[in-house]
């Protein structure tokens, strides 16, 4: 009897702890997933802690039927409730967190800082605003902490050692304000689209989309930034970023001014063996440029489902460039000069306005996430240049020399307009159909006037006035289908049709240029995530790179007494194919293989013309293939106070083709390495030091570039409402010699570029209303203490 009683009690106990599976999703009030939210599930005998995934989802196994669940997320009110899992429909729980109105003055909440992850077709970094490295910096400064990006001091950013800069977007639209004026604390996530698919229309350098937080703190805020840079000359910059957030209106605006000065020094040595000629050109250049830019962004939300937007930006600049050039001619068998040219060229560019505007409408079509987007664009650009040249010509047999005065005027006016529309139909969490179309129209009027004011006839162009009228129309349509097959596997298939019509006339030659392009561009993305520690992805896309409008003119712009640049009306569009494989593992490591094949590649060529002058031009030469390997590490040490990131890359290039009888048959391996140390020097994370070392081995394309390495160091102090940083950068080999050898034509040249070290100081001050402040990181080991 005693044994029967024990069996009865044991049976009741087993029934009382019958396990359940709880599946849930955590979002904000707008149904946006909240990743890395903390889930704590308890009862009298059970305890479990979970973290939501990128889609806000979580899954708890072997739960008691009756539990207490508590959900917390930085900046949101904690949610807690007692539930019975068996009473939930399909054991599913959906929770929407409300923003917190707590005043957190000097609280440091800790969690693992956000890291780069892979989503379908893109790399992403979520929760940027809670990163400790977002404290006291701006969007441009934060990008340097992302290991797959290479940032330059001039503001350009490249993805994974690509040759061309990435296209910068803000909230999915072309950036209308400088990134250095946007506080990093206002960023929700950063999307890095290395291989743009059919939806994006292709960009050889990739796309970086900075997504700002939708729920900014209510009220008016502003950021003022001051910087001073000392290189060979001194440069100053001032800017302000203002934003206001209300219940139905959000406003962002920026104004910045820059007084820029730079010195360049280019030394050419040209050898034309066939004609037994050698000439040296020494050309120091001083560039002075003043710019003023402003942008305004207004969003109106009449309902929870609709958003009207209006963006306008204005940019203006004026600059003055002075070239001093000394050209020495001599024969290859002697070093005695045959003749010497001394040239002074002054470019005076008056104020050049650039205005652009955009009207947008966004509609949320259902609760699944379906949406419709429409944008209207307009822009105007006006560029004028006045060039005056004074040349003294000195010959051995005529020491008195001759003086020549000539003036060149240029004017470029561009008007463009466009329409884009996108429809994303989300049938459910697993199936999404995206489609869209865009139309663009460009009109350019490029004028050149050249006149001789004194001296003998001189100049690359005959005296007179010329114009180049250019019209361009582009239309495209895309459709993409995305499917989530399981928790481990996702796919995207897309296709884009694109048509471009070009019509131009050059009055100098009475030559009309008419080009029609039609392309079908497929794209494929695959993402396989067997578990939280491993991600495999494949991305394949095709795109077209079109020549810029200015490069299609045949005008000659003189650079020195015997040097000029010239456009190429015969320049063809290049078709690009990009295939990328990436493997992310253990959150800290990535391995990427990127293969690119381009047809009708173009490059910059420096060659002599029939009169012995040096011509700078762009031209197609054939096909080129590149394969890149990259191994990337991002690790945190010492309680997340030290972030170490590095990437080791290798590149194999194979170019094959010819230009004007010059054969291009190049096979080349090159290597690169970058090491970045980001260290908090104080416990409160108010002092930050950054040291970045870069190395690139010798590489060869149409031009050979020697091995070079550089170092960048900065220190930043963050105060309660402001930050101060000091940055220094230098190349160890400040004189870099580029060379090219066209053996078939008997011509070669060497170009020595001189680089100067720079030091800059930047001060930023933030003022305005604050509801949530100083929330930087969460640390898993402290989660239990924080939420109890």
QUIKA-V514337 format. One record per helix or strand of 3 or more residues. SS is the DSSP state (H for helix, E for strand). FROM is the first residue (numbers start at 1). TO is the last residue. Records with the same first field share a line. If there is no record, write none. Layout:
BEGIN
SS=FROM-TO, FROM-TO
END
This chain:
BEGIN
H=2-16, 85-87, 89-91, 128-130, 132-134, 139-143, 179-181, 184-186, 273-275, 549-552, 743-745, 780-787
E=20-27, 38-43, 46-51, 57-63, 66-72, 79-84, 92-96, 117-119, 122-126, 149-151, 157-159, 167-170, 187-193, 207-212, 219-230, 234-245, 249-272, 277-300, 306-331, 337-364, 371-395, 398-428, 431-454, 464-484, 489-506, 511-531, 534-545, 556-560, 563-566, 574-585, 589-608, 614-637, 642-659, 662-680, 687-696, 708-718, 722-731, 735-742, 747-754, 758-768
END
